[in-house]
Amino acid sequence: MGGDEGDYCQVCGGISPAKVTTKRILVGGAEIGINKLDEIIETVRAMNLPDDAAITEELLRLAKKFNYVPTKRSAEYGEALLKAYRGG
């Protein structure tokens, strides 16, 4: 085996705890884990988008790249992501 086998936990074989980047936000009253939330917010901030609608759209687009977002709950996720973006 080569030396580049990924970052896996030596105990359980899953993702290494040091590599977990999931943060929790409230979506419709339920606590939901969003993978790469800090990275998503940082990327959107760097875009200097003009208004909340554009910011929310981009937050959702990026969140969907790394997370499952149910279509019927996109608006709720958008609101929660915007709140996290604002620091709340």
ZIZI-V982750 format. One record per residue. N is the residue number from 1. RES is the residue in one small letter. PHI is phi in radians with two decimals (* if undefined). PSI is psi in whole degrees, 0 to 359 (* if undefined). Layout:
# ZIZI-V982750
n=[N;N]
res=[RES;RES]
phi=[PHI;PHI]
psi=[PSI;PSI]
This chain:
# ZIZI-V982750
n=[1;2;3;4;5;6;7;8;9;10;11;12;13;14;15;16;17;18;19;20;21;22;23;24;25;26;27;28;29;30;31;32;33;34;35;36;37;38;39;40;41;42;43;44;45;46;47;48;49;50;51;52;53;54;55;56;57;58;59;60;61;62;63;64;65;66;67;68;69;70;71;72;73;74;75;76;77;78;79;80;81;82;83;84;85;86;87;88]
res=[m;g;g;d;e;g;d;y;c;q;v;c;g;g;i;s;p;a;k;v;t;t;k;r;i;l;v;g;g;a;e;i;g;i;n;k;l;d;e;i;i;e;t;v;r;a;m;n;l;p;d;d;a;a;i;t;e;e;l;l;r;l;a;k;k;f;n;y;v;p;t;k;r;s;a;e;y;g;e;a;l;l;k;a;y;r;g;g]
phi=[*;-1.36;-1.43;-1.85;-1.81;1.70;-1.83;-2.00;-1.13;-1.28;-1.57;-1.88;1.51;-1.47;-1.09;-1.10;-0.96;-1.24;-1.76;-1.25;-2.14;-1.46;-2.09;-1.83;-2.32;-1.56;-2.11;1.04;1.55;-1.89;-1.37;-2.15;-1.45;-2.05;-1.23;1.10;-1.03;-1.06;-1.12;-1.07;-1.10;-1.06;-1.11;-1.20;-1.00;-1.16;-1.39;0.86;-1.22;-1.34;-2.68;-1.05;-1.10;-1.17;-1.11;-1.08;-1.06;-1.25;-1.00;-1.14;-1.02;-1.24;-1.04;-1.20;-1.19;-2.01;-2.49;-1.44;-2.14;-1.05;-0.94;-1.20;-1.98;-0.98;-1.10;-1.12;-1.09;-1.02;-1.08;-1.18;-1.16;-1.12;-1.10;-1.13;-1.06;-1.39;1.70;-1.75]
psi=[145;173;349;78;5;176;88;149;132;344;307;346;356;191;140;133;331;343;359;127;24;132;155;139;159;122;109;33;353;140;121;136;130;115;136;31;314;317;319;311;316;318;316;321;319;343;343;53;151;334;171;324;315;320;312;317;316;320;314;317;314;320;321;340;328;354;155;125;111;132;317;345;13;318;318;317;317;315;316;320;320;321;317;322;322;354;8;*]
